[in-house]
Amino acid sequence: MNGIKAVIHQNEFTKTALGAFSKCLAVDPSFYNFNTDDFIVFPGFCDVHVHFREPGLFYKETIRTGSMAAAHGGYTTVCTMPNLKPVPDCRSNLSLQLSIINIDSVVNIVPYGAITVGEMGKELSDMDSMASKVVAFSDDGRGVQSEEMMRSAMLKAKSLGKMIVAHCEVNSLLNGGYIHLGKYCLENGHKGICSESEWKQIERDIALAEETGCAYHVCHISCKESVDLIRQAKARGVNVSCETAPHYLLLDENDLQEDGRFKMNPPLRSREDRLALIDGIKDGTIDIIATDHAPHSEEEKSKGLAGSAFGIVGLETAFSSLYTGLVKTGVITLDKLVDLICVNPRKRFGLKPDKGFTVWNLNEEYTVNPGEFLSKGRATPFEGKKLSGVCKVTVLNGETAYKSV
C-alpha cells in the first residue's frame, strides 16, 4: 500500500483506520505517497487524560494548541480534564467548553464533567445535566476526600451509566511534599510525598466500587502498592481499570534534576515502583497509558522542584518515548503498545472508532526539542533525549490535522 505497512493486528479500530487511509489515497494519492517501507499506519491514538486549560487558563494552553499537539503526537481523540475556570460542574459551564471545542479543535475532544461542584469535594455536581455530553466524571487534580461523597458520586454515576475516574490523593498525608519521599528527596533536603497518599485512597475507592457496582478508573498510578491493589481487585471481579503515564514507566527518582520539568503529581517514584508498573502493563493490570499532558507557563515551571507548578507536557513525545524505551528494548511488543494507547482506552471508555489514522516513520530518530512543540507547554523530562519514531501525518475525517514539513 504505497510503501506503507498496515497496522500490526486487525480489530474494529484498525479496520476503520485503514478504511480512512484508503479513502484518502483515492482522493489524493500524491499527498500520501511515502516511498519507503519505513512507514507504518496506525489508527489514531486515544488519550483519556489531558489538560487543555481552556476556558479560563488559556495562557497555559488552549483547545487549539492542545489539539494541535495531540495531532502532532498521533492522537485523534482525547479526553479533557475538568480543572478549568469555570469548572464544568453543570450544563452551562460545560457548554462554554464545548462551544470552544466545536470551533477550535483539530481532533476529537470528549470532556469530563466534574464529580463535585467546583471540584471542592463538598457537593455533587449536576451530573444529570452533563451525562450525555461527557466521557465520565472526575475531580482530577484533587482527590475526593470524603468517603460518603465518593460513595454518593459512584451511585449517581452508576445510575447514569457513567464511570468515576479518580485522581487518588489523601490530603492529610501530603505534608507539603512535592517529590517522592525517597532517596533523592532525603539526600537533597526536599519535602517528600509518600506512596501511601496515593494507594490509601485507591484502597478506599476499590472497596466503594465493589460495594456500589460503579465502573471505576484510577488515574496515573505511580507506585507498586497501587498496582497490587488493582491486580487483586480485578481478580475479585471488581469493575476497575487504571492508567499510568510514559514518564512513570521510563523514569524514576534516579533521573531527577533540580528543574521544574521533573515535577509532576504524582511524582517520579523509586526504581522498584517503576519496575512494578512495567509488570503491571505486561500482565494487564494496567489497562491504559495516558499522558496527563499538563502544560504551564515558562514562569510557572522555572522555579525548581520546590517552587514550580506540578505538571509536564506529554502528547508530542508519548509514542516515540514508549516505542524507544519499551518496544525497541523488547519490554513489550508494538502490538501491546497500540493496545495501551489506542484500543484499550477506547474500549474502556466506550469511545467508538474514529475515522482517523496516523503515519509514522519508526526508524527516523530525533532529539527532543521543546521549542518545536505545538503545545504552549515546554516542560518535559525528555528534553534532549534521542528518540525513535517520527509522526509524518495525522488525519481525521479526511482532514489533515498534522503533517510534517
C-alpha positions as CSV (number, residue, x, y, z in Angstrom):
1,M,0.0,0.0,0.0
2,N,2.2,2.8,-1.3
3,G,5.2,1.5,0.6
4,I,3.3,1.8,3.9
5,K,2.9,-1.2,6.2
6,A,-0.6,-1.8,7.6
7,V,-1.2,-1.6,11.3
8,I,0.0,-4.7,13.2
9,H,-3.1,-6.5,14.2
10,Q,-6.7,-6.3,12.9
11,N,-9.7,-5.1,15.0
12,E,-12.6,-2.7,14.6
13,F,-10.3,0.3,15.3
14,T,-7.5,-0.7,12.9
15,K,-10.0,-1.6,10.2
16,T,-11.7,1.8,10.5
17,A,-8.3,3.5,10.3
18,L,-7.3,1.5,7.2
19,G,-10.6,2.4,5.6
20,A,-10.0,6.1,6.2
21,F,-6.4,5.8,4.9
22,S,-7.6,4.1,1.7
23,K,-10.2,6.8,1.1
24,C,-7.6,9.5,1.5
25,L,-5.3,7.7,-1.0
26,A,-8.1,7.6,-3.5
27,V,-8.7,11.3,-3.2
28,D,-5.1,12.4,-3.4
29,P,-2.5,9.6,-4.0
30,S,0.4,12.0,-4.2
31,F,-0.1,13.5,-0.8
32,Y,0.3,10.1,0.9
33,N,2.9,8.7,-1.4
34,F,5.5,7.6,1.1
35,N,8.1,5.7,-0.9
36,T,9.7,3.6,1.8
37,D,9.0,0.6,3.9
38,D,9.9,2.6,7.0
39,F,6.4,4.0,7.3
40,I,3.5,2.4,9.2
41,V,-0.1,3.5,9.6
42,F,-1.8,3.2,12.9
43,P,-5.3,4.1,14.0
44,G,-5.3,7.5,15.6
45,F,-4.2,7.2,19.3
46,C,-6.5,8.0,22.2
47,D,-5.5,9.8,25.4
48,V,-8.1,9.7,28.2
49,H,-6.2,12.2,30.4
50,V,-5.2,15.6,29.1
51,H,-5.4,19.2,30.3
52,F,-6.1,21.8,27.6
53,R,-6.7,24.6,30.2
54,E,-9.5,26.4,28.3
55,P,-11.7,28.0,29.3
56,G,-10.0,30.1,32.0
57,L,-6.3,29.3,31.8
58,F,-5.6,29.8,28.2
59,Y,-2.1,31.3,28.9
60,K,-1.0,27.8,29.7
61,E,-2.7,26.0,26.7
62,T,-5.8,26.4,24.5
63,I,-8.1,24.0,22.8
64,R,-6.4,24.9,19.6
65,T,-2.8,24.5,20.7
66,G,-3.6,21.4,22.8
67,S,-5.4,19.7,19.9
68,M,-2.5,20.6,17.5
69,A,-0.1,19.0,20.0
70,A,-2.3,15.9,20.1
71,A,-2.3,15.6,16.3
72,H,1.5,16.1,16.3
73,G,1.7,13.1,18.7
74,G,-0.6,10.9,16.5
75,Y,-3.7,11.3,18.7
76,T,-7.1,11.8,17.1
77,T,-9.2,11.5,20.2
78,V,-8.5,13.0,23.7
79,C,-10.5,13.5,26.9
80,T,-10.0,16.8,28.7
81,M,-10.0,17.1,32.5
82,P,-12.3,19.5,34.3
83,N,-9.9,21.6,36.4
84,L,-10.9,24.7,34.4
85,K,-12.4,28.2,35.1
86,P,-15.3,27.7,35.3
87,V,-15.3,24.1,36.3
88,P,-17.6,22.0,34.1
89,D,-19.9,21.1,37.1
90,C,-23.2,21.9,35.4
91,R,-24.5,22.0,31.8
92,S,-24.0,25.8,31.3
93,N,-20.3,25.7,32.3
94,L,-19.8,22.6,30.2
95,S,-21.4,24.2,27.2
96,L,-18.8,27.0,27.3
97,Q,-16.1,24.5,26.9
98,L,-18.0,22.5,24.2
99,S,-18.5,25.7,22.1
100,I,-14.7,26.3,22.0
101,I,-14.1,22.7,21.2
102,N,-16.5,22.9,18.3
103,I,-14.8,25.9,16.8
104,D,-11.1,25.4,17.5
105,S,-10.2,21.7,17.9
106,V,-8.4,19.7,15.1
107,V,-9.0,16.4,16.9
108,N,-12.0,14.7,18.6
109,I,-12.3,16.1,22.2
110,V,-14.6,14.5,24.7
111,P,-14.6,16.4,28.0
112,Y,-15.0,15.2,31.6
113,G,-17.6,16.6,33.9
114,A,-16.6,17.3,37.5
115,I,-17.6,15.0,40.3
116,T,-18.2,17.8,42.8
117,V,-19.2,21.5,42.5
118,G,-16.0,23.5,41.7
119,E,-14.0,20.3,42.4
120,M,-14.3,21.3,46.1
121,G,-15.5,17.9,47.3
122,K,-18.5,19.4,49.2
123,E,-21.5,18.9,46.9
124,L,-22.1,16.6,44.0
125,S,-22.1,18.4,40.6
126,D,-25.1,18.4,38.3
127,M,-24.2,15.1,36.8
128,D,-27.7,14.5,35.3
129,S,-27.4,17.6,33.1
130,M,-24.0,16.7,31.8
131,A,-24.1,13.0,31.4
132,S,-24.9,12.9,27.7
133,K,-22.0,15.2,26.8
134,V,-19.2,13.9,28.9
135,V,-17.0,10.8,28.8
136,A,-17.0,10.3,32.6
137,F,-16.9,12.2,35.8
138,S,-13.6,13.2,37.6
139,D,-12.2,15.8,40.0
140,D,-8.8,15.3,38.5
141,G,-6.1,17.4,40.3
142,R,-7.9,16.7,43.6
143,G,-8.8,13.6,45.4
144,V,-12.3,13.3,46.8
145,Q,-11.5,13.3,50.5
146,S,-14.9,12.3,51.8
147,E,-15.8,8.6,51.7
148,E,-19.5,9.4,51.8
149,M,-19.2,11.9,49.0
150,M,-17.4,9.3,46.8
151,R,-20.0,6.7,47.6
152,S,-22.8,9.1,46.5
153,A,-20.8,10.0,43.4
154,M,-20.4,6.4,42.4
155,L,-24.1,5.6,43.0
156,K,-25.2,8.6,40.9
157,A,-22.6,7.8,38.1
158,K,-23.8,4.2,38.0
159,S,-27.4,5.3,37.6
160,L,-26.4,7.4,34.6
161,G,-24.2,4.7,33.1
162,K,-21.0,6.7,33.6
163,M,-17.7,5.9,35.1
164,I,-15.9,7.6,38.0
165,V,-12.4,8.5,37.1
166,A,-10.3,9.3,40.2
167,H,-7.1,11.3,41.0
168,C,-6.3,9.5,44.2
169,E,-4.6,11.5,46.9
170,V,-5.1,11.7,50.7
171,N,-4.5,15.4,51.5
172,S,-3.7,14.7,55.2
173,L,-0.7,12.6,54.1
174,L,0.9,15.1,51.8
175,N,2.7,17.2,54.4
176,G,3.8,19.9,51.9
177,G,5.7,17.4,49.8
178,Y,6.4,17.8,46.1
179,I,8.7,14.9,45.1
180,H,8.7,11.3,46.0
181,L,9.7,10.6,49.6
182,G,12.7,8.5,48.7
183,K,16.5,8.6,48.4
184,Y,16.8,11.7,46.2
185,C,14.4,13.6,48.4
186,L,16.2,12.8,51.7
187,E,19.7,13.4,50.3
188,N,18.8,16.8,48.8
189,G,16.7,18.3,51.5
190,H,13.4,18.3,49.8
191,K,9.9,17.6,51.1
192,G,8.5,14.2,50.1
193,I,5.2,12.8,49.0
194,C,4.7,9.3,50.4
195,S,3.3,6.5,48.3
196,E,0.5,5.9,50.9
197,S,-1.1,9.2,49.9
198,E,-1.9,7.5,46.6
199,W,-2.6,3.9,47.4
200,K,-4.6,4.5,50.5
201,Q,-7.3,6.3,48.6
202,I,-7.3,3.7,45.8
203,E,-7.8,1.1,48.5
204,R,-10.9,3.1,49.8
205,D,-12.3,3.6,46.3
206,I,-11.9,0.0,45.3
207,A,-14.0,-1.0,48.3
208,L,-16.6,1.6,47.3
209,A,-16.7,0.4,43.7
210,E,-17.1,-3.2,44.9
211,E,-19.9,-2.1,47.2
212,T,-21.8,0.1,44.6
213,G,-21.0,-1.7,41.4
214,C,-19.9,1.5,39.8
215,A,-17.4,1.4,37.0
216,Y,-14.2,2.9,38.4
217,H,-10.9,4.0,36.7
218,V,-7.8,5.2,38.6
219,C,-5.7,8.0,37.1
220,H,-1.9,8.0,36.7
221,I,-0.9,5.3,39.2
222,S,2.8,5.6,40.2
223,C,3.6,3.1,42.9
224,K,3.9,-0.7,43.4
225,E,1.2,-0.8,46.1
226,S,-1.3,0.7,43.7
227,V,-0.5,-2.0,41.1
228,D,-1.0,-4.7,43.7
229,L,-4.3,-3.3,44.9
230,I,-5.8,-3.1,41.4
231,R,-4.5,-6.5,40.5
232,Q,-6.2,-8.0,43.5
233,A,-9.4,-6.1,42.8
234,K,-9.5,-7.3,39.2
235,A,-9.0,-10.9,40.4
236,R,-12.1,-10.5,42.6
237,G,-14.1,-9.2,39.7
238,V,-14.3,-5.5,40.7
239,N,-15.2,-3.2,37.7
240,V,-11.9,-1.3,38.0
241,S,-9.3,-0.2,35.4
242,C,-6.3,2.1,35.6
243,E,-3.7,4.1,33.7
244,T,-0.2,5.1,34.1
245,A,1.9,7.6,32.1
246,P,5.0,7.3,30.0
247,H,7.2,9.1,32.5
248,Y,6.4,6.7,35.3
249,L,7.4,3.7,33.1
250,L,10.6,5.2,31.7
251,L,11.9,7.4,34.5
252,D,12.3,7.3,38.3
253,E,13.7,9.2,41.2
254,N,17.3,8.4,40.0
255,D,16.6,10.6,36.9
256,L,15.5,13.7,39.0
257,Q,17.2,17.0,38.4
258,E,16.8,20.3,40.1
259,D,14.5,21.5,37.4
260,G,10.7,22.1,37.2
261,R,10.4,19.8,34.2
262,F,10.8,16.9,36.6
263,K,8.0,18.0,38.8
264,M,4.6,16.3,38.4
265,N,1.8,14.8,40.6
266,P,2.1,12.0,41.4
267,P,5.9,12.3,41.4
268,L,8.5,10.1,39.8
269,R,9.0,7.3,42.4
270,S,11.6,4.6,43.0
271,R,13.1,2.1,40.6
272,E,11.2,-0.6,42.3
273,D,7.9,1.2,41.7
274,R,8.8,1.7,38.0
275,L,9.5,-1.9,37.5
276,A,6.2,-2.8,39.3
277,L,4.4,-0.6,36.8
278,I,6.1,-2.3,33.9
279,D,5.0,-5.7,35.3
280,G,1.5,-4.2,35.5
281,I,1.4,-3.4,31.9
282,K,2.8,-6.8,30.9
283,D,0.2,-8.7,32.9
284,G,-2.8,-6.5,32.0
285,T,-3.3,-5.0,35.5
286,I,-2.6,-1.6,33.9
287,D,-5.1,-1.2,31.0
288,I,-4.1,2.2,29.5
289,I,-1.1,4.6,29.1
290,A,-2.3,8.2,29.2
291,T,-0.1,11.2,29.1
292,D,-1.5,13.5,31.8
293,H,-0.5,16.3,29.4
294,A,-0.4,19.3,31.8
295,P,1.1,22.5,30.4
296,H,2.1,25.5,32.4
297,S,3.7,28.8,31.5
298,E,7.5,29.1,31.4
299,E,7.5,31.2,34.5
300,E,5.4,28.6,36.4
301,K,7.9,25.9,35.6
302,S,11.1,27.9,36.1
303,K,11.2,27.7,40.0
304,G,12.9,24.4,40.5
305,L,11.4,21.3,42.2
306,A,10.2,23.2,45.2
307,G,8.6,26.2,43.6
308,S,7.4,25.1,40.2
309,A,3.8,24.1,39.4
310,F,3.0,20.4,39.2
311,G,2.7,19.1,35.6
312,I,4.6,18.3,32.4
313,V,3.6,18.0,28.8
314,G,3.5,14.6,27.1
315,L,1.4,14.4,24.0
316,E,4.2,15.1,21.5
317,T,6.7,12.6,23.0
318,A,4.4,9.8,24.2
319,F,4.6,7.4,21.4
320,S,8.2,7.9,20.5
321,S,9.4,7.7,24.1
322,L,7.4,4.5,24.7
323,Y,8.5,2.9,21.4
324,T,12.1,3.7,22.1
325,G,12.1,2.8,25.8
326,L,9.8,-0.2,25.8
327,V,9.3,-1.7,22.3
328,K,12.8,-1.4,20.9
329,T,14.2,-2.7,24.1
330,G,12.0,-5.8,24.0
331,V,10.0,-5.0,27.1
332,I,6.7,-5.1,25.3
333,T,5.6,-5.6,21.7
334,L,4.4,-3.0,19.3
335,D,1.0,-4.7,19.3
336,K,0.9,-4.2,23.1
337,L,1.8,-0.6,22.8
338,V,-1.0,0.0,20.3
339,D,-3.5,-1.7,22.6
340,L,-2.4,0.5,25.5
341,I,-2.6,3.9,23.7
342,C,-5.3,3.2,21.2
343,V,-7.5,0.2,21.6
344,N,-7.9,-0.2,25.4
345,P,-8.8,3.4,26.2
346,R,-11.5,3.4,23.6
347,K,-12.9,0.1,24.7
348,R,-12.9,1.0,28.4
349,F,-14.3,4.5,27.9
350,G,-16.9,3.5,25.3
351,L,-15.4,5.6,22.6
352,K,-16.2,4.3,19.1
353,P,-13.6,4.1,16.4
354,D,-13.0,7.5,14.8
355,K,-12.2,7.9,11.1
356,G,-8.7,8.8,11.8
357,F,-5.2,7.5,11.3
358,T,-1.6,8.5,11.8
359,V,1.5,7.6,9.8
360,W,4.9,7.2,11.4
361,N,8.5,6.5,10.4
362,L,9.6,4.2,13.1
363,N,13.3,4.2,12.0
364,E,13.7,8.0,12.0
365,E,15.4,9.4,15.1
366,Y,15.2,12.9,16.6
367,T,16.3,14.7,19.7
368,V,13.5,16.2,21.8
369,N,13.5,19.9,21.4
370,P,10.6,21.6,23.3
371,G,11.0,24.7,21.1
372,E,9.5,22.5,18.3
373,F,6.4,21.6,20.2
374,L,3.0,22.8,19.1
375,S,1.8,22.9,22.7
376,K,2.2,26.1,24.6
377,G,3.9,24.0,27.3
378,R,7.6,23.3,27.1
379,A,8.4,21.4,30.3
380,T,9.3,17.8,29.6
381,P,11.7,15.5,31.4
382,F,12.6,14.0,28.0
383,E,14.2,17.2,26.7
384,G,17.5,16.4,24.9
385,K,16.6,12.7,24.7
386,K,17.2,10.9,21.4
387,L,14.1,9.0,20.4
388,S,13.0,6.8,17.5
389,G,9.7,7.3,15.7
390,V,8.5,10.5,13.9
391,C,4.9,11.3,13.1
392,K,4.6,12.2,9.5
393,V,0.9,12.9,9.2
394,T,-2.3,12.6,11.3
395,V,-5.7,12.7,9.5
396,L,-9.2,12.8,10.9
397,N,-12.4,12.7,8.9
398,G,-10.5,13.2,5.7
399,E,-8.8,16.4,7.0
400,T,-5.1,16.7,7.8
401,A,-4.7,17.6,11.4
402,Y,-0.9,17.4,11.3
403,K,1.7,17.0,8.6
404,S,5.4,17.2,9.0
405,V,7.2,19.8,6.9
